[in-house]
């Protein structure tokens, strides 16, 4: 069960903007709790969300905050079952809202917000994470054609791009099922640094990326669901950088 998610925000335009975590929402016996992270202070032009104007406050609610609730597709929508299936969920047993948002990312074309969960080791102590392939709409026609031909379970390859002009931490995803490997997209920005660290720390073959689902009728941002599996290095601490830390930790008396 996913009991917490981070909220990422984009500073700048859609092609050259800088993404970073700005808040964390957790669910517990108290209901839902929202806190801003230090990334909210670091990103240029970030403005607090409506109804949560104080970066130094802790917000609590019995119900999921509107900022996130409005990003979960209504059960009354005709595409609701397909929406769950695209994310790999069973429509007959819908997940809790945070688990759903952790995969669907709560993405909307009208704003600069995305939702994600911090990876946790599984029962075998391995890294397992599912995410939708990013950057599909910016890929070349050959990549679009290759994406349409992907098969469930097909192996993909991670390739860090340190010379990427928009993000030196970018990690590209390649399809290997042709004579020449074809770049088909990217690991989400907020997971890229951790994916790059795993790539560098693990021996070849210990990091595997596969097609979990190919959703032919879905919007581009939900077209390819990937599954990443890797050994969990002893010193690997995802989502531990300064930008992920809560601002309230700096305040006296706040636990």
C-alpha positions as a LaTeX table, in Angstrom:
\begin{tabular}{lrrr}
\hline
Residue & $x$ (\AA) & $y$ (\AA) & $z$ (\AA) \\
\hline
Unk1 & 0.00 & 0.00 & 0.00 \\
Unk2 & 1.29 & 3.43 & $-0.92$ \\
Unk3 & 0.82 & 5.71 & 2.09 \\
Unk4 & 2.67 & 8.77 & 0.84 \\
Unk5 & 3.42 & 10.59 & $-2.39$ \\
Unk6 & 5.50 & 13.55 & $-3.47$ \\
Unk7 & 4.19 & 16.39 & $-5.60$ \\
Unk8 & 6.54 & 17.65 & $-8.31$ \\
Unk9 & 6.22 & 21.04 & $-9.98$ \\
Unk10 & 7.71 & 22.45 & $-13.18$ \\
Unk11 & 9.41 & 25.84 & $-13.31$ \\
Unk12 & 9.60 & 27.20 & $-16.85$ \\
Unk13 & 8.08 & 25.94 & $-20.09$ \\
Unk14 & 7.13 & 22.43 & $-21.11$ \\
Unk15 & 10.32 & 21.68 & $-23.03$ \\
Unk16 & 13.04 & 23.34 & $-20.94$ \\
Unk17 & 11.41 & 23.60 & $-17.53$ \\
Unk18 & 13.06 & 22.46 & $-14.34$ \\
Unk19 & 11.14 & 19.86 & $-12.33$ \\
Unk20 & 11.49 & 19.19 & $-8.63$ \\
Unk21 & 9.59 & 17.94 & $-5.56$ \\
Unk22 & 7.74 & 20.70 & $-3.71$ \\
Unk23 & 5.45 & 18.84 & $-1.29$ \\
Unk24 & 4.68 & 15.50 & 0.34 \\
Unk25 & 1.28 & 14.05 & 1.22 \\
Unk26 & 1.03 & 11.14 & 3.67 \\
Unk27 & $-1.91$ & 9.06 & 4.85 \\
Unk28 & $-2.16$ & 7.66 & 8.35 \\
Unk29 & $-4.44$ & 7.30 & 11.39 \\
Unk30 & $-4.79$ & 11.09 & 11.40 \\
Unk31 & $-6.12$ & 11.16 & 7.84 \\
Unk32 & $-4.07$ & 13.04 & 5.25 \\
Unk33 & $-1.14$ & 15.32 & 6.03 \\
Unk34 & 0.45 & 17.79 & 3.60 \\
Unk35 & 3.83 & 19.49 & 4.05 \\
Unk36 & 5.98 & 21.49 & 1.66 \\
Unk37 & 9.51 & 20.27 & 0.98 \\
Unk38 & 12.66 & 22.34 & 0.59 \\
Unk39 & 12.31 & 21.99 & $-3.16$ \\
Unk40 & 9.47 & 24.53 & $-2.95$ \\
Unk41 & 12.01 & 27.15 & $-1.86$ \\
Unk42 & 14.59 & 26.10 & $-4.44$ \\
Unk43 & 12.47 & 26.18 & $-7.61$ \\
Unk44 & 12.23 & 29.60 & $-9.29$ \\
Unk45 & 8.76 & 31.12 & $-9.50$ \\
Unk46 & 7.05 & 28.48 & $-7.36$ \\
Unk47 & 3.87 & 29.73 & $-5.73$ \\
Unk48 & 2.08 & 27.86 & $-2.91$ \\
Unk49 & $-0.99$ & 25.90 & $-3.89$ \\
Unk50 & $-4.47$ & 27.34 & $-3.41$ \\
Unk51 & $-5.66$ & 26.97 & 0.17 \\
Unk52 & $-2.14$ & 26.08 & 1.40 \\
Unk53 & $-0.34$ & 29.40 & 1.27 \\
Unk54 & 2.10 & 28.93 & 4.18 \\
Unk55 & 5.24 & 26.99 & 3.25 \\
Unk56 & 5.98 & 26.48 & 6.94 \\
Unk57 & 2.62 & 24.95 & 7.87 \\
Unk58 & 1.43 & 21.38 & 8.27 \\
Unk59 & $-2.00$ & 20.83 & 6.69 \\
Unk60 & $-4.26$ & 17.97 & 7.80 \\
Unk61 & $-7.57$ & 16.70 & 6.43 \\
Unk62 & $-9.89$ & 13.71 & 6.88 \\
Unk63 & $-10.33$ & 13.63 & 3.11 \\
Unk64 & $-7.82$ & 13.74 & 0.28 \\
Unk65 & $-6.85$ & 17.34 & $-0.44$ \\
Unk66 & $-8.61$ & 18.85 & $-3.49$ \\
Unk67 & $-5.24$ & 19.36 & $-5.18$ \\
Unk68 & $-4.94$ & 15.57 & $-5.46$ \\
Unk69 & $-8.59$ & 14.49 & $-5.39$ \\
Unk70 & $-9.19$ & 16.47 & $-8.57$ \\
Unk71 & $-6.48$ & 14.40 & $-10.29$ \\
Unk72 & $-8.20$ & 11.07 & $-9.73$ \\
Unk73 & $-10.58$ & 10.26 & $-12.56$ \\
Unk74 & $-14.20$ & 10.12 & $-11.41$ \\
Unk75 & $-15.78$ & 6.67 & $-11.23$ \\
Unk76 & $-18.68$ & 8.07 & $-13.24$ \\
Unk77 & $-16.51$ & 8.68 & $-16.29$ \\
Unk78 & $-17.00$ & 6.10 & $-19.07$ \\
Unk79 & $-13.24$ & 5.57 & $-19.40$ \\
Unk80 & $-12.75$ & 4.89 & $-15.66$ \\
Unk81 & $-12.19$ & 1.12 & $-16.02$ \\
Unk82 & $-9.76$ & 1.65 & $-18.90$ \\
Unk83 & $-7.98$ & 4.30 & $-16.82$ \\
Unk84 & $-7.38$ & 1.73 & $-14.05$ \\
Unk85 & $-6.31$ & $-0.94$ & $-16.53$ \\
Unk86 & $-3.79$ & 1.39 & $-18.19$ \\
Unk87 & $-2.04$ & 1.70 & $-14.82$ \\
Unk88 & $-2.00$ & $-2.06$ & $-14.29$ \\
Unk89 & $-4.82$ & $-2.09$ & $-11.72$ \\
Unk90 & $-7.80$ & $-4.43$ & $-11.46$ \\
Unk91 & $-11.03$ & $-2.46$ & $-12.09$ \\
Unk92 & $-12.92$ & $-4.90$ & $-9.85$ \\
Unk93 & $-10.59$ & $-4.05$ & $-6.95$ \\
Unk94 & $-9.67$ & $-0.35$ & $-7.30$ \\
Unk95 & $-6.58$ & 0.86 & $-5.38$ \\
Unk96 & $-6.60$ & 3.60 & $-2.78$ \\
Unk97 & $-6.19$ & 7.12 & $-4.23$ \\
Unk98 & $-2.52$ & 7.56 & $-3.31$ \\
Unk99 & $-1.54$ & 4.22 & $-4.88$ \\
Unk100 & $-3.42$ & 5.20 & $-8.02$ \\
Unk101 & $-1.81$ & 8.64 & $-8.19$ \\
Unk102 & 1.64 & 7.12 & $-7.65$ \\
Unk103 & 1.29 & 5.39 & $-11.03$ \\
Unk104 & $-0.98$ & 7.70 & $-13.04$ \\
Unk105 & 1.01 & 10.73 & $-11.77$ \\
Unk106 & $-2.11$ & 12.89 & $-11.62$ \\
Unk107 & $-0.97$ & 14.56 & $-14.84$ \\
Unk108 & $-3.13$ & 17.15 & $-16.57$ \\
Unk109 & $-2.32$ & 19.20 & $-19.64$ \\
Unk110 & $-3.51$ & 22.38 & $-17.96$ \\
Unk111 & $-0.83$ & 22.72 & $-15.26$ \\
Unk112 & 2.72 & 21.90 & $-14.14$ \\
Unk113 & 2.11 & 19.29 & $-11.44$ \\
Unk114 & 2.94 & 15.58 & $-11.28$ \\
Unk115 & 2.58 & 13.07 & $-8.44$ \\
Unk116 & 4.93 & 10.19 & $-7.63$ \\
Unk117 & 5.84 & 7.81 & $-4.81$ \\
Unk118 & 9.30 & 7.23 & $-3.40$ \\
Unk119 & 10.40 & 3.66 & $-4.24$ \\
Unk120 & 10.61 & 1.18 & $-1.38$ \\
Unk121 & 12.41 & $-2.20$ & $-1.31$ \\
Unk122 & 10.14 & $-5.18$ & $-1.95$ \\
Unk123 & 9.91 & $-8.34$ & 0.17 \\
Unk124 & 13.15 & $-9.60$ & $-1.41$ \\
Unk125 & 14.99 & $-6.34$ & $-0.78$ \\
Unk126 & 14.96 & $-5.33$ & $-4.45$ \\
Unk127 & 14.06 & $-2.11$ & $-6.20$ \\
Unk128 & 10.77 & $-2.40$ & $-8.09$ \\
Unk129 & 9.01 & 0.57 & $-9.62$ \\
Unk130 & 6.38 & 1.14 & $-12.27$ \\
Unk131 & 6.14 & 4.32 & $-14.30$ \\
Unk132 & 4.76 & 5.61 & $-17.56$ \\
Unk133 & 7.33 & 6.34 & $-20.24$ \\
Unk134 & 7.90 & 10.10 & $-20.51$ \\
Unk135 & 8.73 & 12.25 & $-23.53$ \\
Unk136 & 6.86 & 10.06 & $-26.02$ \\
Unk137 & 5.35 & 12.99 & $-27.88$ \\
Unk138 & 8.81 & 14.47 & $-28.53$ \\
Unk139 & 10.20 & 11.29 & $-30.11$ \\
Unk140 & 10.91 & 10.89 & $-33.84$ \\
Unk141 & 8.37 & 9.12 & $-36.12$ \\
Unk142 & 10.52 & 5.97 & $-36.08$ \\
Unk143 & 10.22 & 5.87 & $-32.31$ \\
Unk144 & 6.45 & 6.33 & $-32.47$ \\
Unk145 & 6.25 & 3.41 & $-34.88$ \\
Unk146 & 8.43 & 1.26 & $-32.64$ \\
Unk147 & 6.31 & 2.08 & $-29.58$ \\
Unk148 & 3.22 & 0.82 & $-31.42$ \\
Unk149 & 5.03 & $-2.50$ & $-31.94$ \\
Unk150 & 6.14 & $-3.05$ & $-28.33$ \\
Unk151 & 5.10 & $-6.26$ & $-26.59$ \\
Unk152 & 4.28 & $-6.90$ & $-22.95$ \\
Unk153 & 7.39 & $-8.14$ & $-21.17$ \\
Unk154 & 9.75 & $-6.80$ & $-23.84$ \\
Unk155 & 13.12 & $-5.76$ & $-22.47$ \\
Unk156 & 14.15 & $-2.12$ & $-22.73$ \\
Unk157 & 17.45 & $-0.43$ & $-21.97$ \\
Unk158 & 18.40 & 2.53 & $-19.78$ \\
Unk159 & 21.03 & 4.99 & $-21.02$ \\
Unk160 & 22.01 & 8.05 & $-18.95$ \\
Unk161 & 22.38 & 11.27 & $-20.97$ \\
Unk162 & 24.85 & 13.49 & $-19.05$ \\
Unk163 & 25.09 & 15.86 & $-22.04$ \\
Unk164 & 21.33 & 16.42 & $-22.22$ \\
Unk165 & 20.91 & 20.20 & $-22.50$ \\
Unk166 & 17.67 & 20.25 & $-20.52$ \\
Unk167 & 18.61 & 17.83 & $-17.73$ \\
Unk168 & 22.11 & 16.39 & $-17.13$ \\
Unk169 & 20.49 & 13.69 & $-14.97$ \\
Unk170 & 18.21 & 12.50 & $-17.79$ \\
Unk171 & 17.98 & 8.77 & $-18.42$ \\
Unk172 & 16.77 & 7.71 & $-21.87$ \\
Unk173 & 14.91 & 4.49 & $-22.64$ \\
Unk174 & 15.79 & 2.49 & $-25.74$ \\
Unk175 & 14.09 & $-0.36$ & $-27.58$ \\
Unk176 & 16.52 & $-3.09$ & $-28.63$ \\
Unk177 & 14.30 & $-5.15$ & $-30.94$ \\
Unk178 & 15.68 & $-3.70$ & $-34.19$ \\
Unk179 & 19.06 & $-3.69$ & $-35.93$ \\
Unk180 & 19.73 & $-0.29$ & $-34.37$ \\
Unk181 & 18.54 & 0.58 & $-30.87$ \\
Unk182 & 15.81 & 3.27 & $-30.97$ \\
Unk183 & 15.25 & 5.86 & $-28.27$ \\
Unk184 & 11.55 & 5.77 & $-27.39$ \\
Unk185 & 11.37 & 8.05 & $-24.35$ \\
Unk186 & 12.72 & 8.86 & $-20.90$ \\
Unk187 & 12.50 & 7.84 & $-17.27$ \\
Unk188 & 10.38 & 10.48 & $-15.45$ \\
Unk189 & 12.55 & 13.41 & $-14.34$ \\
Unk190 & 11.82 & 12.96 & $-10.66$ \\
Unk191 & 13.05 & 9.34 & $-10.81$ \\
Unk192 & 15.97 & 9.93 & $-13.17$ \\
Unk193 & 18.68 & 10.65 & $-10.60$ \\
Unk194 & 17.85 & 7.54 & $-8.61$ \\
Unk195 & 17.64 & 5.45 & $-11.80$ \\
Unk196 & 21.02 & 6.80 & $-12.87$ \\
Unk197 & 22.50 & 5.90 & $-9.49$ \\
Unk198 & 21.21 & 2.34 & $-9.74$ \\
Unk199 & 22.55 & 2.08 & $-13.28$ \\
Unk200 & 26.01 & 3.14 & $-12.10$ \\
Unk201 & 26.12 & 1.06 & $-8.90$ \\
Unk202 & 24.67 & $-2.20$ & $-10.15$ \\
Unk203 & 26.50 & $-4.66$ & $-12.36$ \\
Unk204 & 25.23 & $-5.13$ & $-15.92$ \\
Unk205 & 22.15 & $-7.30$ & $-15.89$ \\
Unk206 & 21.17 & $-6.33$ & $-12.33$ \\
Unk207 & 19.01 & $-3.46$ & $-13.61$ \\
Unk208 & 16.15 & $-4.58$ & $-15.81$ \\
Unk209 & 13.52 & $-2.48$ & $-17.53$ \\
Unk210 & 10.56 & $-4.13$ & $-19.25$ \\
Unk211 & 7.28 & $-3.19$ & $-20.86$ \\
Unk212 & 4.62 & $-3.85$ & $-18.22$ \\
Unk213 & 1.70 & $-2.80$ & $-20.42$ \\
Unk214 & 1.18 & $-1.26$ & $-23.85$ \\
Unk215 & $-2.01$ & 0.82 & $-23.84$ \\
Unk216 & $-2.79$ & 1.35 & $-27.52$ \\
Unk217 & $-5.89$ & 3.47 & $-26.94$ \\
Unk218 & $-4.54$ & 5.58 & $-24.10$ \\
Unk219 & $-3.27$ & 9.17 & $-24.23$ \\
Unk220 & 0.45 & 9.41 & $-25.08$ \\
Unk221 & 1.42 & 10.05 & $-21.45$ \\
Unk222 & $-0.16$ & 6.70 & $-20.50$ \\
Unk223 & 0.78 & 4.72 & $-23.59$ \\
Unk224 & 3.69 & 2.65 & $-22.21$ \\
Unk225 & 3.77 & 1.40 & $-18.62$ \\
Unk226 & 7.29 & 0.26 & $-17.67$ \\
Unk227 & 8.54 & $-1.91$ & $-14.83$ \\
Unk228 & 12.04 & $-1.36$ & $-13.46$ \\
Unk229 & 13.65 & $-4.05$ & $-11.30$ \\
Unk230 & 17.11 & $-3.85$ & $-9.75$ \\
Unk231 & 19.26 & $-4.97$ & $-6.89$ \\
Unk232 & 18.99 & $-2.51$ & $-3.97$ \\
Unk233 & 22.55 & $-1.37$ & $-3.08$ \\
Unk234 & 23.26 & $-1.10$ & 0.64 \\
Unk235 & 23.94 & 2.63 & 0.40 \\
Unk236 & 21.05 & 3.43 & $-1.95$ \\
Unk237 & 18.68 & 6.03 & $-0.44$ \\
Unk238 & 16.09 & 7.23 & $-2.98$ \\
Unk239 & 14.36 & 10.57 & $-2.46$ \\
Unk240 & 16.90 & 11.56 & 0.17 \\
Unk241 & 18.31 & 14.72 & $-1.40$ \\
Unk242 & 17.78 & 18.11 & 0.22 \\
Unk243 & 14.88 & 19.04 & $-2.04$ \\
Unk244 & 12.84 & 16.10 & $-0.71$ \\
Unk245 & 13.20 & 17.06 & 2.96 \\
Unk246 & 10.19 & 18.74 & 4.66 \\
Unk247 & 10.53 & 22.42 & 5.46 \\
Unk248 & 8.80 & 21.93 & 8.80 \\
Unk249 & 11.76 & 19.87 & 10.02 \\
Unk250 & 13.60 & 23.19 & 10.35 \\
Unk251 & 10.99 & 24.57 & 12.74 \\
Unk252 & 11.38 & 24.29 & 16.51 \\
Unk253 & 8.91 & 21.96 & 18.17 \\
Unk254 & 7.68 & 20.27 & 14.99 \\
Unk255 & 8.11 & 16.50 & 14.84 \\
\hline
\end{tabular}
